[in-house]
């Protein structure tokens, strides 16, 4: 009964999909996005910045609505700078603003989401509900990537990985004891700013894969899973990156096989992996 409801394709049909270049492009981009999303997930959890992904993803949604209504063929030229600017402003104003913390993030998040939806409605599109739903929850656009989209994703992902590797020790420092290192003369505000910009890039990359509302799961779930099994920052980071890649690729392939939404399927696999890690962690403690 369940296979009939899910419209499961045959094994032969599933295998035949891999003869098409667009499938391999989707797998490569999905792998890279999952990898870079998980690298900074541990830092976001430990610094209690977990919801920054939601806020920035909603800003990106608003920027995408503007780009779509403007009819831009390359929406990235609007979405990426707007999201990065929002990350910088959110970080800097959050230290001195009268409205700070979760309240400020909620204010920006809800406002961007509402404005984006309003713009979609004012655009006169005949499929507003479809456009909004696919943007928020992901769509099959990950399977429609062009070679340009592929190389742009590769370039941005490579930049994120290089920044993380080169600044690993600084990121580690500002994650665990920012106050001490700031007193020691380390420019912690600069590294916080770099983290915010990198997160903005990751959010923009992940929108086509899982949608605006599900991006946080891609960033947070692998980190939480690793924390259930390891205590070392490095071990948690390596494990969460590997787990994120496995879950993203598995979810992508399952979505093709079961004809289910890509983003929701990937998040469901991430959730299953998190529950499994919780079970293993609890069993290890009892032993």
ROMAR-899101 format. One record per residue (C-alpha): residue number from 1; x negated, y, z negated. Coordinates in pm, 1 decimal, decimal comma, always signed. Example, Ala and Ser with C-alpha at 12.3 -4.5 7.8 and 13.67 -1.06 7.14 Angstrom:
BEGIN
     n         px         py         pz
     1    -1230,0     -450,0     -780,0
     2    -1367,0     -106,0     -714,0
% end
This chain:
BEGIN
     n         px         py         pz
     1       +0,0       +0,0       +0,0
     2     -274,2     +247,5      -97,0
     3     -478,9     +198,4     +222,6
     4     -162,6     +267,6     +425,6
     5      -97,6     +588,8     +231,7
     6     -453,7     +705,4     +278,2
     7     -462,9     +611,6     +649,1
     8     -790,4     +423,5     +610,9
     9     -965,2     +377,8     +943,5
    10    -1119,7      +48,2    +1037,1
    11    -1485,5      -23,9     +971,5
    12    -1557,9      -15,2    +1343,0
    13    -1396,9     +326,0    +1379,1
    14    -1589,8     +453,3    +1079,0
    15    -1923,0     +333,6    +1218,8
    16    -1841,9     +483,0    +1557,3
    17    -1827,3     +829,5    +1401,3
    18    -2203,9     +826,7    +1353,3
    19    -2269,7     +842,9    +1723,6
    20    -2158,3    +1206,6    +1718,1
    21    -2409,8    +1482,1    +1634,7
    22    -2155,0    +1683,5    +1433,4
    23    -2134,3    +1404,3    +1175,4
    24    -2510,9    +1403,6    +1121,4
    25    -2511,8    +1783,1    +1099,6
    26    -2243,1    +1762,8     +829,2
    27    -2441,7    +1500,7     +634,8
    28    -2764,7    +1705,2     +652,7
    29    -2595,8    +2028,9     +546,1
    30    -2395,9    +1852,2     +273,9
    31    -2714,2    +1696,5     +137,2
    32    -2899,4    +2028,9     +129,7
    33    -2608,8    +2215,4      -31,7
    34    -2570,1    +1950,5     -301,0
    35    -2943,6    +1958,0     -371,3
    36    -2978,2    +2334,3     -411,6
    37    -2651,8    +2361,6     -606,7
    38    -2774,3    +2113,1     -865,1
    39    -3119,9    +2269,5     -907,6
    40    -2987,2    +2572,9    -1093,7
    41    -2688,3    +2397,2    -1249,0
    42    -2883,5    +2307,8    -1562,5
    43    -2993,3    +2669,6    -1608,9
    44    -2638,2    +2798,5    -1566,0
    45    -2501,8    +2553,6    -1822,7
    46    -2771,8    +2626,5    -2080,5
    47    -2744,4    +3004,2    -2032,3
    48    -2365,5    +2979,0    -2050,3
    49    -2327,1    +3119,6    -1700,4
    50    -2110,5    +2828,9    -1590,4
    51    -1822,8    +3045,3    -1472,5
    52    -2037,9    +3279,9    -1265,5
    53    -1990,2    +3038,3     -977,1
    54    -1614,2    +3087,4     -993,4
    55    -1644,8    +3464,9    -1002,4
    56    -1883,1    +3483,0     -708,6
    57    -1685,4    +3228,1     -508,3
    58    -1376,5    +3446,5     -538,4
    59    -1576,5    +3748,4     -425,6
    60    -1693,3    +3541,6     -129,1
    61    -1330,4    +3452,4      -58,1
    62    -1240,4    +3821,0      -43,0
    63    -1534,9    +3892,5     +186,8
    64    -1436,3    +3600,1     +408,3
    65    -1082,7    +3738,9     +436,9
    66    -1221,0    +4074,6     +551,3
    67    -1452,5    +3906,1     +803,8
    68    -1168,9    +3686,7     +934,2
    69     -930,3    +3978,6     +980,0
    70    -1206,8    +4177,8    +1151,2
    71    -1245,2    +3890,5    +1395,6
    72    -1616,9    +3842,3    +1337,6
    73    -1759,3    +3531,7    +1499,3
    74    -2039,4    +3512,0    +1242,2
    75    -1868,5    +3574,8     +908,0
    76    -2191,8    +3513,3     +718,8
    77    -2316,8    +3865,0     +797,1
    78    -2039,8    +3996,7     +570,1
    79    -1999,1    +3719,3     +314,2
    80    -2365,3    +3674,6     +217,2
    81    -2460,9    +4039,0     +144,2
    82    -2130,3    +4111,1      -33,7
    83    -2169,9    +3806,9     -258,8
    84    -2533,4    +3888,1     -337,1
    85    -2439,1    +4249,2     -416,8
    86    -2163,0    +4126,2     -648,9
    87    -2410,7    +3895,4     -827,7
    88    -2656,2    +4181,6     -881,1
    89    -2388,5    +4423,4    -1003,6
    90    -2233,1    +4160,2    -1227,8
    91    -2566,0    +4084,4    -1393,3
    92    -2680,6    +4445,1    -1437,8
    93    -2350,4    +4596,7    -1545,5
    94    -2279,7    +4304,7    -1776,3
    95    -2557,4    +4415,2    -2011,2
    96    -2424,1    +4769,3    -2067,2
    97    -2062,2    +4775,7    -1957,8
    98    -1776,9    +4835,9    -2199,2
    99    -1595,4    +4541,6    -2039,6
   100    -1842,6    +4257,6    -2052,5
   101    -1884,8    +3884,7    -2070,8
   102    -1596,2    +3659,3    -1973,9
   103    -1354,0    +3953,4    -1947,2
   104    -1564,1    +4127,8    -1682,7
   105    -1609,7    +3806,7    -1488,0
   106    -1236,3    +3736,1    -1500,6
   107    -1161,5    +4091,5    -1386,2
   108    -1385,4    +4061,9    -1080,7
   109    -1275,0    +3707,3    -1003,7
   110     -900,2    +3770,1    -1012,0
   111     -928,1    +4103,7     -829,7
   112    -1130,9    +3955,8     -543,0
   113     -897,3    +3659,0     -514,3
   114     -587,3    +3880,8     -506,4
   115     -736,0    +4126,3     -255,1
   116     -847,7    +3841,9      -28,8
   117     -501,2    +3687,5      -28,2
   118     -342,8    +4029,7      +30,7
   119     -571,0    +4092,3     +328,7
   120     -480,8    +3754,5     +478,0
   121     -110,0    +3840,6     +447,4
   122     -151,9    +4187,5     +597,1
   123     -343,9    +4043,3     +890,7
   124      -24,0    +3914,0    +1049,7
   125     -166,2    +3563,7    +1094,5
   126      +89,6    +3295,9    +1177,8
   127      -83,2    +3046,0     +948,7
   128     -164,1    +3240,9     +632,0
   129      -96,4    +2947,4     +398,8
   130     -320,9    +2719,0     +603,5
   131     -603,5    +2973,3     +622,5
   132     -593,7    +3040,5     +248,2
   133     -563,9    +2673,3     +152,1
   134     -858,3    +2563,5     +364,3
   135    -1072,1    +2850,9     +236,2
   136     -992,4    +2781,2     -129,4
   137    -1008,7    +2402,3     -124,3
   138    -1239,7    +2331,0     +165,0
   139    -1156,6    +2200,4     +508,1
   140    -1297,0    +2002,7     +794,8
   141    -1512,7    +2301,7     +894,8
   142    -1812,7    +2115,0     +755,7
   143    -1755,9    +1873,7    +1046,9
   144    -1747,7    +2161,8    +1295,5
   145    -2092,3    +2305,5    +1226,3
   146    -2286,0    +2435,1    +1523,2
   147    -2663,0    +2388,5    +1562,3
   148    -2698,5    +2754,3    +1453,4
   149    -2501,0    +2682,6    +1133,6
   150    -2725,0    +2382,8    +1070,7
   151    -3049,8    +2575,6    +1100,5
   152    -2917,8    +2867,2     +898,7
   153    -2822,2    +2626,5     +618,5
   154    -3162,3    +2459,2     +641,0
   155    -3338,3    +2796,1     +622,3
   156    -3138,6    +2925,8     +325,6
   157    -3166,6    +2592,7     +142,1
   158    -3542,4    +2583,5     +198,9
   159    -3569,9    +2939,2      +62,2
   160    -3377,8    +2839,4     -252,6
   161    -3598,2    +2532,1     -306,0
   162    -3919,3    +2734,6     -258,3
   163    -3803,0    +3000,1     -505,4
   164    -3707,7    +2736,2     -761,2
   165    -4040,0    +2550,0     -731,8
   166    -4254,5    +2863,5     -743,6
   167    -4064,9    +3014,3    -1037,5
   168    -3990,7    +2689,0    -1220,3
   169    -4183,5    +2780,9    -1535,8
   170    -4032,8    +3130,6    -1549,9
   171    -3682,8    +2991,5    -1502,2
   172    -3753,7    +2739,9    -1777,3
   173    -3870,5    +3020,5    -2005,3
   174    -3570,9    +3251,5    -1956,3
   175    -3336,7    +2954,3    -1989,1
   176    -3447,6    +2844,8    -2334,5
   177    -3580,8    +3153,7    -2511,8
   178    -3524,6    +3471,8    -2314,3
   179    -3561,2    +3696,5    -2619,6
   180    -3904,8    +3560,6    -2712,1
   181    -4045,1    +3583,3    -2360,4
   182    -3903,9    +3933,6    -2316,9
   183    -4086,1    +4039,6    -2634,9
   184    -4399,5    +3877,0    -2492,1
   185    -4391,9    +4107,2    -2192,0
   186    -4224,7    +3875,7    -1939,8
   187    -3984,3    +4062,1    -1709,7
   188    -3686,8    +3842,6    -1792,9
   189    -3440,2    +4081,0    -1624,6
   190    -3619,2    +4026,3    -1293,1
   191    -3593,3    +3648,5    -1319,3
   192    -3229,4    +3669,6    -1424,6
   193    -3172,6    +3882,1    -1115,2
   194    -3346,8    +3626,4     -894,4
   195    -3132,1    +3349,5    -1046,1
   196    -2817,1    +3552,4     -974,1
   197    -2917,9    +3612,7     -611,2
   198    -3002,0    +3245,4     -559,4
   199    -2668,0    +3143,1     -707,6
   200    -2492,8    +3382,6     -467,4
   201    -2668,7    +3216,5     -173,5
   202    -2568,8    +2872,0     -301,3
   203    -2205,3    +2980,7     -340,4
   204    -2190,5    +3105,2      +17,6
   205    -2349,4    +2784,3     +147,5
   206    -2109,1    +2563,3      -47,4
   207    -1786,8    +2733,6      +62,9
   208    -1755,3    +2530,6     +382,9
   209    -1824,2    +2208,4     +194,3
   210    -1590,1    +2221,9     -106,2
   211    -1401,8    +2553,2      -83,0
   212    -1400,0    +2857,9     -309,6
   213    -1212,1    +2706,2     -602,1
   214    -1417,9    +2386,4     -624,3
   215    -1772,4    +2525,2     -598,0
   216    -1831,0    +2526,8     -973,8
   217    -1784,8    +2150,7     -984,9
   218    -2068,2    +2106,5     -736,0
   219    -2296,3    +2318,8     -955,7
   220    -2191,5    +2208,1    -1303,5
   221    -2090,5    +1840,3    -1287,8
   222    -2434,2    +1698,0    -1194,7
   223    -2601,4    +1902,8    -1470,1
   224    -2351,6    +1786,4    -1732,1
   225    -2396,3    +1427,9    -1613,6
   226    -2774,7    +1448,8    -1649,5
   227    -2744,0    +1597,4    -1998,4
   228    -2552,6    +1289,5    -2110,2
   229    -2853,8    +1070,9    -2032,3
   230    -3169,0    +1280,8    -2076,9
   231    -3305,1    +1547,0    -2312,5
   232    -3590,1    +1683,8    -2100,0
   233    -3518,5    +1988,5    -1881,8
   234    -3723,5    +1843,8    -1596,2
   235    -3561,3    +1498,8    -1616,0
   236    -3212,2    +1646,3    -1628,2
   237    -3287,8    +1869,8    -1329,2
   238    -3433,4    +1587,5    -1118,0
   239    -3154,3    +1346,9    -1209,0
   240    -2877,7    +1602,6    -1146,6
   241    -3025,3    +1690,7     -806,0
   242    -3042,9    +1323,9     -703,0
   243    -2694,6    +1252,1     -837,2
   244    -2550,7    +1557,6     -663,2
   245    -2688,6    +1445,8     -327,6
   246    -2553,0    +1092,1     -372,6
   247    -2208,8    +1221,1     -474,0
   248    -2191,2    +1476,6     -191,2
   249    -2286,9    +1227,7      +79,6
   250    -2060,7     +958,4      -67,2
   251    -1769,7    +1202,2      -92,2
   252    -1825,0    +1325,7     +262,1
   253    -1831,1     +973,2     +403,5
   254    -1528,6     +869,9     +195,9
   255    -1335,4    +1170,7     +322,1
   256    -1403,8    +1062,4     +681,0
   257    -1309,2     +702,2     +608,2
   258     -994,1     +781,2     +406,4
   259     -896,8    +1095,4     +602,3
   260     -885,7    +1299,6     +280,7
   261     -994,7    +1663,1     +218,3
   262    -1373,7    +1687,6     +206,1
   263    -1404,1    +1919,7      -94,2
   264    -1154,4    +1738,6     -315,6
   265    -1309,1    +1400,5     -235,5
   266    -1660,6    +1518,7     -323,7
   267    -1541,5    +1668,5     -653,2
   268    -1353,7    +1345,6     -734,4
   269    -1675,8    +1147,1     -680,4
   270    -1865,7    +1396,8     -898,6
   271    -1604,2    +1353,1    -1171,3
   272    -1630,5     +973,7    -1151,4
   273    -2010,3     +998,3    -1179,1
   274    -1978,9    +1228,8    -1480,6
   275    -1744,3     +986,7    -1659,3
   276    -1980,8     +698,9    -1581,0
   277    -2276,7     +893,7    -1724,8
   278    -2072,1     +972,0    -2036,4
   279    -1997,4     +602,8    -2081,0
   280    -2362,7     +506,0    -2032,7
   281    -2476,9     +778,4    -2272,5
   282    -2234,1     +667,5    -2542,0
   283    -2338,0     +304,9    -2497,7
   284    -2705,5     +401,4    -2527,6
   285    -2641,3     +592,7    -2851,8
   286    -2456,7     +298,9    -3004,5
   287    -2737,3      +64,3    -2904,9
% end
